[in-house]
């Protein structure tokens, strides 16, 4: 039976946990050979996404995205980051900052699978709905 | 002029300044896979069972319901078209269960399973909503079935009486009058303050257009709601349709009113649920139905009940319909629903093609509530008639072998033939209960014995017209007390005899013979 991408990811995670960089690169060599032998290279993307999920879960890391309408100055960014850390409930967070002009203004914070939407786009939509009713 | 303008401007300003925007925490996920009306969504860690989800697509929002909660994904049925949903689209939990609008406003309308109009009229703006899934009323709130609900069909009201709050299955092959029976029952509720809901599950829309036209013609749309999940609607719509219908009927139940709900038909509902379940990769069981197909129907039909006085005394009477394949009642879904309901009306193709319409098979049809759901007048005549009809069926099978029969048997056969004839009834022609009792009275007391079998229908029509126009005592008595006294009986006898005296087609010689013998 073929192993699923999830099983590959789990195995990979367990074999590279708590090993040095040199050892890890050796393991990765072997892992890629196994993938090629088993004709599973096409599954690599899925395996990596599962791997990153498992890694984050085991190491208590939350992925966070801060999406803003334009580039923010440092102070604003820090206060938004603070908000995200508060909400993360003691977990470490791995923050990415993205600029998306479609938001028109404000910001959106994504934390794991939670979303805090304070964008102008969302506010306009909500006002539109309130006036319609 | 200017005041109204100022007023509007001020009002708008006020509204905009009153509108507060709070940053709400929402749970989101991403579509992994979509197709066949089903989507698999990652994330959504806080999603609840049967919670509403919103798909944010490039062309506006589409709604769905979470049905499978798995370790790292959620299986969702999509309510609406899934063409606009793409892989990677964002999905948000709405933190509420699927609800539909209910209230007086839905009466007289044709709605889809989400409560949106499909009859081209305005949106339902009742402001009241009921969740489509609700736990059935508990033991404390219930009462046993005691009041009759009149179907207006002679064969049903006399032999298989249905009470308010009962669940009576209508079962039979295709094209033998299952829907007709249910529609006649709805038509007969006119003026009886019973709200009706007709749930069309996977039906042809042309058939529904016909039904709506017929109900309008009969004036029955004034108290009827139609929930339509057509044959072209996705399986998810078909799946929720009966629950939507029940949610609307429950509004009247809570108000202490009586309602009648027809599910036409539950075999298609089971098929739609099977489709959804297989697409969600739930393991198939017997006939490929999922393991919880019994619960699917039991939780639906359990919501039909009669509440006691302390809880308003409302009721929901359910008439689920099941279509069998070539008369096979022992298939999976028919046996399930038979065991859930309080009895069944079995329609038989043989009877139908012999011309006995409605083709009710009296032997296989039962009502577990029994004569508790009959008025006294009907009880008086129906008991004897049911017995005579049963004896006739037995004798008729036996009498096919020989013609040399004794007088008594021949009399029974003749009587039976006439009773069978009395049971025949046209479509869209429900009959009031007092008139039903009258014709049955005539049948069991031998008033029909000298009317030729082929003239029974004509005779019945004539005599009922006479009773309607001439009776003072009998009709009033039955309507007021549900029973008739000796006086009423006497009056009935006189009217029947008077009418018979005017006829020229009665059998005369036979009567003399039987007297001399």
Interface residues (C-beta under 8 A of the other chain):
Chain A: X53 X110 X112 X113 X114 X115 X116 X117 X118 X123 X126 X127 X130 X131
Chain B: X15 X16 X19 X21 X23 X24 X25 X26 X27 X28 X29 X43 X44 X45 X72 X92
